[in-house]
Amino acid sequence: MKGFIGEFEELVLLTIASYGDEAYGVIIKEDIEKRAARSISIGALHSTITRLEEKGYIKSWLGEPTEQRGGRRKRFFELTQSGKVGLHQMKNLRDELWKASGANLELAK
């Protein structure tokens, strides 16, 4: 692994994966806020996206300018193979830890 994937990084990567080639900043932010029931700043998202690109977990490209955006372009994101590997490694680690701690995590009835 190219370094530990933090909780917010994992949410961003999984959200990008869920949108395929339609993933862009605003939709990623809105989806995480809805699913996680928490507010996130666009700055925090952009910092995380920059870090994930530097790690090689995602790549980005600019879409075409649109009239709805006043001629501005959207930046789209997708997972790289390294990003997919990193997510699988985190999932495997979490699964191992859940399995190992299962008896101590039973909820009271």
MOPAC internal coordinates of N, CA, C and O (Angstrom, degrees):
PM7 1SCF
backbone

  N    0.0000 0     0.00 0     0.00 0    0    0    0
  C    1.4462 1     0.00 0     0.00 0    1    0    0
  C    1.5269 1   108.06 1     0.00 0    2    1    0
  O    1.2310 1   120.10 1   -37.52 1    3    2    1
  N    1.3118 1   117.41 1   142.48 1    3    2    1
  C    1.4665 1   122.25 1  -178.98 1    5    3    2
  C    1.5154 1   112.10 1   -79.81 1    6    5    3
  O    1.2310 1   119.76 1  -161.42 1    7    6    5
  N    1.2591 1   118.07 1    18.58 1    7    6    5
  C    1.4507 1   122.02 1  -175.91 1    9    7    6
  C    1.5149 1   108.88 1   128.92 1   10    9    7
  O    1.2310 1   121.48 1   -20.89 1   11   10    9
  N    1.2860 1   114.78 1   159.11 1   11   10    9
  C    1.4521 1   120.95 1  -179.04 1   13   11   10
  C    1.5241 1   110.42 1   -64.07 1   14   13   11
  O    1.2310 1   120.63 1   -42.76 1   15   14   13
  N    1.3233 1   116.39 1   137.24 1   15   14   13
  C    1.4639 1   121.93 1   173.84 1   17   15   14
  C    1.5232 1   106.68 1   -94.04 1   18   17   15
  O    1.2310 1   120.62 1   -62.70 1   19   18   17
  N    1.3212 1   116.42 1   117.30 1   19   18   17
  C    1.4549 1   121.27 1   178.91 1   21   19   18
  C    1.5184 1   111.84 1   -73.04 1   22   21   19
  O    1.2310 1   121.30 1   -11.35 1   23   22   21
  N    1.3291 1   115.12 1   168.65 1   23   22   21
  C    1.4603 1   121.00 1  -176.27 1   25   23   22
  C    1.5321 1   111.60 1   -60.03 1   26   25   23
  O    1.2310 1   119.94 1   133.73 1   27   26   25
  N    1.3308 1   117.72 1   -46.27 1   27   26   25
  C    1.4588 1   119.76 1  -179.19 1   29   27   26
  C    1.5246 1   110.83 1   -69.02 1   30   29   27
  O    1.2310 1   120.13 1   141.70 1   31   30   29
  N    1.3289 1   117.37 1   -38.30 1   31   30   29
  C    1.4668 1   120.41 1   176.20 1   33   31   30
  C    1.5260 1   110.18 1   -59.84 1   34   33   31
  O    1.2310 1   120.66 1   138.53 1   35   34   33
  N    1.3162 1   116.33 1   -41.47 1   35   34   33
  C    1.4655 1   120.74 1   179.02 1   37   35   34
  C    1.5328 1   110.76 1   -62.82 1   38   37   35
  O    1.2310 1   120.34 1   136.96 1   39   38   37
  N    1.3327 1   116.96 1   -43.04 1   39   38   37
  C    1.4667 1   119.89 1   177.13 1   41   39   38
  C    1.5245 1   111.40 1   -60.71 1   42   41   39
  O    1.2310 1   120.43 1   137.57 1   43   42   41
  N    1.3309 1   116.78 1   -42.43 1   43   42   41
  C    1.4629 1   120.94 1   179.94 1   45   43   42
  C    1.5297 1   110.01 1   -64.59 1   46   45   43
  O    1.2310 1   120.07 1   133.23 1   47   46   45
  N    1.3201 1   117.48 1   -46.77 1   47   46   45
  C    1.4713 1   120.89 1  -179.76 1   49   47   46
  C    1.5271 1   111.29 1   -60.98 1   50   49   47
  O    1.2310 1   120.49 1   134.73 1   51   50   49
  N    1.3174 1   116.68 1   -45.27 1   51   50   49
  C    1.4711 1   119.49 1  -179.38 1   53   51   50
  C    1.5253 1   111.59 1   -66.86 1   54   53   51
  O    1.2310 1   120.24 1   144.90 1   55   54   53
  N    1.3179 1   117.15 1   -35.10 1   55   54   53
  C    1.4647 1   120.26 1   177.66 1   57   55   54
  C    1.5202 1   110.55 1   -67.81 1   58   57   55
  O    1.2310 1   120.46 1   137.33 1   59   58   57
  N    1.3195 1   116.72 1   -42.67 1   59   58   57
  C    1.4675 1   120.15 1   176.32 1   61   59   58
  C    1.5227 1   109.56 1   -59.44 1   62   61   59
  O    1.2310 1   120.45 1   135.92 1   63   62   61
  N    1.3168 1   116.74 1   -44.08 1   63   62   61
  C    1.4691 1   120.56 1   179.50 1   65   63   62
  C    1.5285 1   110.89 1   -61.06 1   66   65   63
  O    1.2310 1   120.31 1   142.05 1   67   66   65
  N    1.3286 1   117.02 1   -37.95 1   67   66   65
  C    1.4642 1   119.31 1  -176.86 1   69   67   66
  C    1.5295 1   112.96 1   -70.28 1   70   69   67
  O    1.2310 1   119.87 1   154.96 1   71   70   69
  N    1.3340 1   117.85 1   -25.04 1   71   70   69
  C    1.4664 1   121.07 1  -179.75 1   73   71   70
  C    1.5234 1   113.24 1   -96.13 1   74   73   71
  O    1.2310 1   119.78 1   173.48 1   75   74   73
  N    1.3102 1   118.03 1    -6.52 1   75   74   73
  C    1.4620 1   119.59 1   179.55 1   77   75   74
  C    1.5089 1   111.39 1    58.73 1   78   77   75
  O    1.2310 1   120.34 1    44.23 1   79   78   77
  N    1.3224 1   116.96 1  -135.77 1   79   78   77
  C    1.4700 1   120.02 1  -176.70 1   81   79   78
  C    1.5306 1   113.42 1   -82.04 1   82   81   79
  O    1.2310 1   120.01 1  -168.68 1   83   82   81
  N    1.3279 1   117.59 1    11.32 1   83   82   81
  C    1.4701 1   122.34 1   176.55 1   85   83   82
  C    1.5260 1   112.02 1  -105.17 1   86   85   83
  O    1.2310 1   119.83 1  -170.60 1   87   86   85
  N    1.3311 1   117.93 1     9.40 1   87   86   85
  C    1.4678 1   121.61 1  -177.23 1   89   87   86
  C    1.5247 1   110.67 1   -79.11 1   90   89   87
  O    1.2310 1   120.51 1   -57.47 1   91   90   89
  N    1.3207 1   116.62 1   122.53 1   91   90   89
  C    1.4638 1   121.74 1   173.88 1   93   91   90
  C    1.5276 1   108.04 1  -142.85 1   94   93   91
  O    1.2310 1   120.36 1   -12.74 1   95   94   93
  N    1.3176 1   116.93 1   167.26 1   95   94   93
  C    1.4550 1   123.19 1  -169.54 1   97   95   94
  C    1.5088 1   116.68 1   -46.53 1   98   97   95
  O    1.2310 1   119.83 1   123.93 1   99   98   97
  N    1.3149 1   117.93 1   -56.07 1   99   98   97
  C    1.4646 1   120.84 1  -174.38 1  101   99   98
  C    1.5244 1   111.25 1   -63.16 1  102  101   99
  O    1.2310 1   120.20 1   136.47 1  103  102  101
  N    1.3211 1   117.22 1   -43.53 1  103  102  101
  C    1.4633 1   119.43 1  -177.46 1  105  103  102
  C    1.5320 1   110.90 1   -69.17 1  106  105  103
  O    1.2310 1   120.28 1   146.36 1  107  106  105
  N    1.3384 1   117.07 1   -33.64 1  107  106  105
  C    1.4675 1   121.10 1   176.41 1  109  107  106
  C    1.5269 1   109.00 1   -64.56 1  110  109  107
  O    1.2310 1   120.56 1   132.27 1  111  110  109
  N    1.3214 1   116.54 1   -47.73 1  111  110  109
  C    1.4680 1   122.14 1   179.99 1  113  111  110
  C    1.5259 1   110.91 1   -59.53 1  114  113  111
  O    1.2310 1   120.10 1   130.08 1  115  114  113
  N    1.3177 1   117.41 1   -49.92 1  115  114  113
  C    1.4617 1   121.46 1  -178.01 1  117  115  114
  C    1.5254 1   111.62 1   -62.80 1  118  117  115
  O    1.2310 1   120.28 1   139.75 1  119  118  117
  N    1.3278 1   117.07 1   -40.25 1  119  118  117
  C    1.4590 1   120.48 1  -178.47 1  121  119  118
  C    1.5300 1   111.01 1   -66.42 1  122  121  119
  O    1.2310 1   120.46 1   135.39 1  123  122  121
  N    1.3193 1   116.73 1   -44.61 1  123  122  121
  C    1.4730 1   119.71 1   179.40 1  125  123  122
  C    1.5264 1   110.05 1   -64.32 1  126  125  123
  O    1.2310 1   120.01 1   137.64 1  127  126  125
  N    1.3282 1   117.59 1   -42.36 1  127  126  125
  C    1.4621 1   120.30 1   179.14 1  129  127  126
  C    1.5278 1   111.26 1   -60.45 1  130  129  127
  O    1.2310 1   120.76 1   138.54 1  131  130  129
  N    1.3142 1   116.16 1   -41.46 1  131  130  129
  C    1.4694 1   120.58 1  -179.33 1  133  131  130
  C    1.5209 1   111.06 1   -68.25 1  134  133  131
  O    1.2310 1   120.39 1   129.71 1  135  134  133
  N    1.3229 1   116.87 1   -50.29 1  135  134  133
  C    1.4705 1   120.28 1  -175.47 1  137  135  134
  C    1.5272 1   112.75 1   -70.71 1  138  137  135
  O    1.2310 1   120.25 1   140.52 1  139  138  137
  N    1.3209 1   117.12 1   -39.48 1  139  138  137
  C    1.4655 1   120.97 1  -176.04 1  141  139  138
  C    1.5276 1   112.26 1   -91.79 1  142  141  139
  O    1.2310 1   120.56 1   174.87 1  143  142  141
  N    1.3274 1   116.54 1    -5.13 1  143  142  141
  C    1.4671 1   121.71 1  -178.98 1  145  143  142
  C    1.5220 1   111.10 1    50.84 1  146  145  143
  O    1.2310 1   121.56 1  -131.52 1  147  146  145
  N    1.3341 1   114.62 1    48.48 1  147  146  145
  C    1.4624 1   119.79 1   177.27 1  149  147  146
  C    1.5167 1   108.87 1  -146.54 1  150  149  147
  O    1.2310 1   121.13 1   -29.56 1  151  150  149
  N    1.3106 1   115.45 1   150.44 1  151  150  149
  C    1.4509 1   120.81 1   179.80 1  153  151  150
  C    1.5295 1   109.45 1   -89.41 1  154  153  151
  O    1.2310 1   120.87 1   -43.50 1  155  154  153
  N    1.3317 1   115.95 1   136.50 1  155  154  153
  C    1.4637 1   119.67 1   176.39 1  157  155  154
  C    1.5246 1   108.67 1  -128.39 1  158  157  155
  O    1.2310 1   121.02 1   -32.71 1  159  158  157
  N    1.3084 1   115.66 1   147.29 1  159  158  157
  C    1.4638 1   119.15 1   178.93 1  161  159  158
  C    1.5274 1   109.17 1   -85.76 1  162  161  159
  O    1.2310 1   121.18 1   -28.67 1  163  162  161
  N    1.3114 1   115.35 1   151.33 1  163  162  161
  C    1.4619 1   119.84 1   177.31 1  165  163  162
  C    1.5261 1   109.80 1   -64.36 1  166  165  163
  O    1.2310 1   120.28 1   149.44 1  167  166  165
  N    1.3287 1   117.06 1   -30.56 1  167  166  165
  C    1.4602 1   121.32 1   177.28 1  169  167  166
  C    1.5121 1   112.25 1   -64.46 1  170  169  167
  O    1.2310 1   120.43 1   137.25 1  171  170  169
  N    1.3345 1   116.79 1   -42.75 1  171  170  169
  C    1.4660 1   120.69 1   177.72 1  173  171  170
  C    1.5214 1   110.41 1   -63.43 1  174  173  171
  O    1.2310 1   120.86 1   139.92 1  175  174  173
  N    1.3346 1   115.96 1   -40.08 1  175  174  173
  C    1.4532 1   119.80 1   178.65 1  177  175  174
  C    1.5233 1   110.65 1   -64.59 1  178  177  175
  O    1.2310 1   120.19 1   134.07 1  179  178  177
  N    1.3313 1   117.23 1   -45.93 1  179  178  177
  C    1.4678 1   120.16 1  -179.13 1  181  179  178
  C    1.5229 1   111.53 1   -64.14 1  182  181  179
  O    1.2310 1   119.75 1   141.01 1  183  182  181
  N    1.3197 1   118.08 1   -38.99 1  183  182  181
  C    1.4723 1   120.82 1   176.99 1  185  183  182
  C    1.5207 1   110.42 1   -61.70 1  186  185  183
  O    1.2310 1   120.75 1   137.25 1  187  186  185
  N    1.3186 1   116.18 1   -42.75 1  187  186  185
  C    1.4611 1   121.06 1  -179.84 1  189  187  186
  C    1.5229 1   110.75 1   -66.66 1  190  189  187
  O    1.2310 1   120.30 1   136.72 1  191  190  189
  N    1.3211 1   117.04 1   -43.28 1  191  190  189
  C    1.4634 1   120.85 1   178.88 1  193  191  190
  C    1.5253 1   110.45 1   -61.70 1  194  193  191
  O    1.2310 1   120.19 1   137.50 1  195  194  193
  N    1.3269 1   117.25 1   -42.50 1  195  194  193
  C    1.4655 1   121.11 1   178.09 1  197  195  194
  C    1.5258 1   110.23 1   -60.38 1  198  197  195
  O    1.2310 1   120.62 1   134.22 1  199  198  197
  N    1.3349 1   116.42 1   -45.78 1  199  198  197
  C    1.4649 1   121.21 1   179.23 1  201  199  198
  C    1.5368 1   111.09 1   -62.01 1  202  201  199
  O    1.2310 1   120.20 1   138.35 1  203  202  201
  N    1.3285 1   117.22 1   -41.65 1  203  202  201
  C    1.4668 1   120.48 1   179.62 1  205  203  202
  C    1.5245 1   111.75 1   -66.76 1  206  205  203
  O    1.2310 1   120.38 1   144.50 1  207  206  205
  N    1.3270 1   116.88 1   -35.50 1  207  206  205
  C    1.4704 1   120.06 1   175.51 1  209  207  206
  C    1.5232 1   110.39 1   -66.99 1  210  209  207
  O    1.2310 1   120.20 1   138.30 1  211  210  209
  N    1.3361 1   117.22 1   -41.70 1  211  210  209
  C    1.4607 1   120.97 1   179.39 1  213  211  210
  C    1.5231 1   111.54 1   -64.02 1  214  213  211
  O    1.2310 1   120.38 1   146.26 1  215  214  213
  N    1.3320 1   116.89 1   -33.74 1  215  214  213
  C    1.4660 1   121.36 1   177.44 1  217  215  214
  C    1.5303 1   111.55 1   -75.69 1  218  217  215
  O    1.2310 1   120.63 1   166.26 1  219  218  217
  N    1.3314 1   116.40 1   -13.74 1  219  218  217
  C    1.4583 1   120.66 1  -178.63 1  221  219  218
  C    1.5123 1   113.85 1    84.71 1  222  221  219
  O    1.2310 1   119.98 1  -163.77 1  223  222  221
  N    1.3464 1   117.65 1    16.23 1  223  222  221
  C    1.4605 1   121.53 1  -178.50 1  225  223  222
  C    1.5272 1   113.24 1   -84.84 1  226  225  223
  O    1.2310 1   120.40 1   157.19 1  227  226  225
  N    1.3312 1   116.84 1   -22.81 1  227  226  225
  C    1.4619 1   121.06 1   177.30 1  229  227  226
  C    1.5171 1   108.97 1  -138.35 1  230  229  227
  O    1.2310 1   121.79 1   -19.39 1  231  230  229
  N    1.3313 1   114.18 1   160.61 1  231  230  229
  C    1.4611 1   120.05 1   170.86 1  233  231  230
  C    1.5205 1   107.10 1  -131.55 1  234  233  231
  O    1.2310 1   121.04 1   -19.34 1  235  234  233
  N    1.3283 1   115.61 1   160.66 1  235  234  233
  C    1.4594 1   119.15 1  -176.81 1  237  235  234
  C    1.5194 1   110.47 1  -135.76 1  238  237  235
  O    1.2310 1   121.77 1   -17.48 1  239  238  237
  N    1.3135 1   114.21 1   162.52 1  239  238  237
  C    1.4599 1   121.54 1   175.29 1  241  239  238
  C    1.5225 1   107.85 1  -152.53 1  242  241  239
  O    1.2310 1   121.18 1   -21.79 1  243  242  241
  N    1.3252 1   115.36 1   158.21 1  243  242  241
  C    1.4613 1   121.00 1   178.52 1  245  243  242
  C    1.5156 1   110.48 1   -93.39 1  246  245  243
  O    1.2310 1   121.08 1   -46.56 1  247  246  245
  N    1.3309 1   115.54 1   133.44 1  247  246  245
  C    1.4536 1   121.18 1   174.25 1  249  247  246
  C    1.5196 1   109.80 1   -80.35 1  250  249  247
  O    1.2310 1   121.30 1     2.93 1  251  250  249
  N    1.3015 1   115.12 1  -177.07 1  251  250  249
  C    1.4606 1   120.92 1   179.62 1  253  251  250
  C    1.5319 1   110.21 1   -76.77 1  254  253  251
  O    1.2310 1   120.08 1   -30.28 1  255  254  253
  N    1.3281 1   117.45 1   149.72 1  255  254  253
  C    1.4697 1   120.40 1   175.66 1  257  255  254
  C    1.5316 1   109.81 1   -63.82 1  258  257  255
  O    1.2310 1   120.81 1   -34.46 1  259  258  257
  N    1.3241 1   116.06 1   145.54 1  259  258  257
  C    1.4666 1   119.87 1   178.62 1  261  259  258
  C    1.5250 1   109.69 1  -128.18 1  262  261  259
  O    1.2310 1   121.31 1   -26.57 1  263  262  261
  N    1.3135 1   115.10 1   153.43 1  263  262  261
  C    1.4654 1   120.31 1   178.11 1  265  263  262
  C    1.5189 1   111.12 1   -66.65 1  266  265  263
  O    1.2310 1   120.59 1   143.57 1  267  266  265
  N    1.3624 1   116.47 1   -36.43 1  267  266  265
  C    1.4641 1   120.02 1  -179.78 1  269  267  266
  C    1.5240 1   111.45 1   -60.39 1  270  269  267
  O    1.2310 1   119.92 1   152.88 1  271  270  269
  N    1.3148 1   117.75 1   -27.12 1  271  270  269
  C    1.4677 1   122.23 1  -178.76 1  273  271  270
  C    1.5285 1   111.16 1  -103.17 1  274  273  271
  O    1.2310 1   120.45 1  -162.11 1  275  274  273
  N    1.3200 1   116.74 1    17.89 1  275  274  273
  C    1.4584 1   120.51 1   177.99 1  277  275  274
  C    1.5258 1   112.79 1    64.58 1  278  277  275
  O    1.2310 1   120.90 1  -146.63 1  279  278  277
  N    1.3317 1   115.88 1    33.37 1  279  278  277
  C    1.4595 1   120.79 1   179.29 1  281  279  278
  C    1.5240 1   114.48 1    84.25 1  282  281  279
  O    1.2310 1   120.69 1  -179.37 1  283  282  281
  N    1.3345 1   116.29 1     0.63 1  283  282  281
  C    1.4718 1   119.27 1   178.12 1  285  283  282
  C    1.5229 1   110.38 1   -82.31 1  286  285  283
  O    1.2310 1   121.43 1   -19.96 1  287  286  285
  N    1.3212 1   114.87 1   160.04 1  287  286  285
  C    1.4543 1   121.00 1  -179.38 1  289  287  286
  C    1.5234 1   110.43 1  -107.27 1  290  289  287
  O    1.2310 1   120.40 1   -32.60 1  291  290  289
  N    1.3210 1   116.84 1   147.40 1  291  290  289
  C    1.4632 1   122.00 1   173.56 1  293  291  290
  C    1.5247 1   108.25 1   -86.09 1  294  293  291
  O    1.2310 1   120.70 1   -34.80 1  295  294  293
  N    1.3332 1   116.27 1   145.20 1  295  294  293
  C    1.4573 1   121.62 1   171.55 1  297  295  294
  C    1.5297 1   106.98 1   -98.32 1  298  297  295
  O    1.2310 1   121.10 1   -60.01 1  299  298  297
  N    1.3179 1   115.50 1   119.99 1  299  298  297
  C    1.4573 1   122.01 1  -179.80 1  301  299  298
  C    1.5260 1   109.80 1  -100.06 1  302  301  299
  O    1.2310 1   121.01 1   -25.33 1  303  302  301
  N    1.3392 1   115.67 1   154.67 1  303  302  301
  C    1.4539 1   121.81 1  -176.50 1  305  303  302
  C    1.5202 1   110.70 1  -130.35 1  306  305  303
  O    1.2310 1   121.26 1   -30.15 1  307  306  305
  N    1.3379 1   115.19 1   149.85 1  307  306  305
  C    1.4537 1   120.43 1   172.00 1  309  307  306
  C    1.5171 1   109.23 1  -147.34 1  310  309  307
  O    1.2310 1   121.48 1   -25.35 1  311  310  309
  N    1.3332 1   114.77 1   154.65 1  311  310  309
  C    1.4564 1   120.47 1   178.05 1  313  311  310
  C    1.5225 1   110.22 1   -72.40 1  314  313  311
  O    1.2310 1   121.13 1   -35.39 1  315  314  313
  N    1.3140 1   115.45 1   144.61 1  315  314  313
  C    1.4605 1   120.87 1   170.46 1  317  315  314
  C    1.5237 1   107.48 1   -93.81 1  318  317  315
  O    1.2310 1   120.62 1    -5.16 1  319  318  317
  N    1.3093 1   116.42 1   174.84 1  319  318  317
  C    1.4621 1   120.26 1   176.01 1  321  319  318
  C    1.5323 1   109.79 1   -60.59 1  322  321  319
  O    1.2310 1   119.98 1   140.38 1  323  322  321
  N    1.3259 1   117.65 1   -39.62 1  323  322  321
  C    1.4677 1   121.25 1   177.85 1  325  323  322
  C    1.5196 1   111.26 1   -62.06 1  326  325  323
  O    1.2310 1   120.39 1   142.42 1  327  326  325
  N    1.3204 1   116.86 1   -37.58 1  327  326  325
  C    1.4572 1   120.71 1   177.34 1  329  327  326
  C    1.5146 1   111.88 1   -64.45 1  330  329  327
  O    1.2310 1   120.82 1   138.60 1  331  330  329
  N    1.3196 1   116.04 1   -41.40 1  331  330  329
  C    1.4681 1   120.59 1   178.18 1  333  331  330
  C    1.5257 1   110.42 1   -64.92 1  334  333  331
  O    1.2310 1   120.68 1   136.54 1  335  334  333
  N    1.3279 1   116.31 1   -43.46 1  335  334  333
  C    1.4692 1   120.58 1   178.73 1  337  335  334
  C    1.5287 1   109.84 1   -61.94 1  338  337  335
  O    1.2310 1   120.40 1   134.56 1  339  338  337
  N    1.3317 1   116.84 1   -45.44 1  339  338  337
  C    1.4595 1   120.90 1   179.33 1  341  339  338
  C    1.5190 1   112.56 1   -59.37 1  342  341  339
  O    1.2310 1   120.46 1   137.98 1  343  342  341
  N    1.3285 1   116.73 1   -42.02 1  343  342  341
  C    1.4660 1   120.25 1   178.06 1  345  343  342
  C    1.5240 1   111.39 1   -65.13 1  346  345  343
  O    1.2310 1   120.41 1   138.17 1  347  346  345
  N    1.3252 1   116.82 1   -41.83 1  347  346  345
  C    1.4709 1   120.00 1   178.56 1  349  347  346
  C    1.5256 1   110.77 1   -63.36 1  350  349  347
  O    1.2310 1   120.35 1   140.57 1  351  350  349
  N    1.3147 1   116.93 1   -39.43 1  351  350  349
  C    1.4604 1   120.01 1   178.49 1  353  351  350
  C    1.5290 1   110.85 1   -64.20 1  354  353  351
  O    1.2310 1   120.36 1   138.62 1  355  354  353
  N    1.3198 1   116.92 1   -41.38 1  355  354  353
  C    1.4715 1   120.14 1   178.18 1  357  355  354
  C    1.5270 1   110.96 1   -66.19 1  358  357  355
  O    1.2310 1   120.17 1   139.43 1  359  358  357
  N    1.3167 1   117.27 1   -40.57 1  359  358  357
  C    1.4650 1   120.59 1   178.70 1  361  359  358
  C    1.5204 1   109.76 1   -63.29 1  362  361  359
  O    1.2310 1   120.15 1   135.34 1  363  362  361
  N    1.3235 1   117.33 1   -44.66 1  363  362  361
  C    1.4638 1   120.70 1   179.48 1  365  363  362
  C    1.5229 1   111.06 1   -61.71 1  366  365  363
  O    1.2310 1   120.37 1   137.69 1  367  366  365
  N    1.3223 1   116.91 1   -42.31 1  367  366  365
  C    1.4628 1   120.82 1   178.31 1  369  367  366
  C    1.5278 1   110.48 1   -62.90 1  370  369  367
  O    1.2310 1   120.40 1   134.29 1  371  370  369
  N    1.3234 1   116.84 1   -45.71 1  371  370  369
  C    1.4667 1   119.68 1   178.63 1  373  371  370
  C    1.5304 1   111.03 1   -62.23 1  374  373  371
  O    1.2310 1   120.14 1   136.33 1  375  374  373
  N    1.3318 1   117.33 1   -43.67 1  375  374  373
  C    1.4665 1   120.72 1   179.08 1  377  375  374
  C    1.5275 1   110.97 1   -60.04 1  378  377  375
  O    1.2310 1   120.08 1   136.93 1  379  378  377
  N    1.3232 1   117.46 1   -43.07 1  379  378  377
  C    1.4722 1   121.44 1   178.11 1  381  379  378
  C    1.5247 1   110.68 1   -60.91 1  382  381  379
  O    1.2310 1   120.85 1   134.82 1  383  382  381
  N    1.3322 1   115.98 1   -45.18 1  383  382  381
  C    1.4577 1   119.76 1  -178.81 1  385  383  382
  C    1.5284 1   111.69 1   -66.95 1  386  385  383
  O    1.2310 1   119.84 1   140.03 1  387  386  385
  N    1.3259 1   117.91 1   -39.97 1  387  386  385
  C    1.4627 1   120.88 1   177.36 1  389  387  386
  C    1.5227 1   110.37 1   -62.93 1  390  389  387
  O    1.2310 1   120.85 1   137.01 1  391  390  389
  N    1.3065 1   115.98 1   -42.99 1  391  390  389
  C    1.4641 1   119.88 1  -179.59 1  393  391  390
  C    1.5269 1   110.41 1   -64.58 1  394  393  391
  O    1.2310 1   120.53 1   136.27 1  395  394  393
  N    1.3216 1   116.59 1   -43.73 1  395  394  393
  C    1.4718 1   120.72 1  -178.48 1  397  395  394
  C    1.5233 1   111.97 1   -67.18 1  398  397  395
  O    1.2310 1   119.80 1   148.64 1  399  398  397
  N    1.3120 1   118.00 1   -31.36 1  399  398  397
  C    1.4596 1   120.56 1  -175.36 1  401  399  398
  C    1.5190 1   113.27 1  -103.10 1  402  401  399
  O    1.2310 1   120.10 1  -173.52 1  403  402  401
  N    1.3228 1   117.42 1     6.48 1  403  402  401
  C    1.4657 1   122.23 1  -174.05 1  405  403  402
  C    1.5108 1   115.28 1   -51.89 1  406  405  403
  O    1.2310 1   119.78 1   134.84 1  407  406  405
  N    1.3193 1   118.02 1   -45.16 1  407  406  405
  C    1.4547 1   120.71 1  -177.07 1  409  407  406
  C    1.5222 1   111.61 1   -63.73 1  410  409  407
  O    1.2310 1   120.61 1   149.50 1  411  410  409
  N    1.3215 1   116.43 1   -30.50 1  411  410  409
  C    1.4639 1   120.23 1  -177.95 1  413  411  410
  C    1.5227 1   112.87 1   -88.62 1  414  413  411
  O    1.2310 1   120.25 1   179.48 1  415  414  413
  N    1.3002 1   117.12 1    -0.52 1  415  414  413
  C    1.4630 1   120.54 1  -178.50 1  417  415  414
  C    1.5246 1   113.70 1  -112.03 1  418  417  415
  O    1.2310 1   120.70 1  -169.59 1  419  418  417
  N    1.3312 1   116.27 1    10.41 1  419  418  417
  C    1.4686 1   118.46 1   177.98 1  421  419  418
  C    1.5159 1   109.51 1   -63.48 1  422  421  419
  O    1.2310 1   121.06 1   -45.91 1  423  422  421
  N    1.3064 1   115.59 1   134.09 1  423  422  421
  C    1.4551 1   121.09 1   178.80 1  425  423  422
  C    1.5168 1   109.98 1   -84.32 1  426  425  423
  O    1.2310 1   120.63 1   -37.42 1  427  426  425
  N    1.3137 1   116.40 1   142.58 1  427  426  425
  C    1.4594 1   121.31 1   177.28 1  429  427  426
  C    1.5261 1   109.15 1   -66.05 1  430  429  427
  O    1.2310 1   121.18 1   -35.77 1  431  430  429
  N    1.3201 1   115.34 1   144.23 1  431  430  429
  C    1.4689 1   119.50 1  -179.36 1  433  431  430
  C    1.5029 1   111.18 1  -100.91 1  434  433  431
  O    1.2310 1   120.10 1   180.00 1  435  434  433

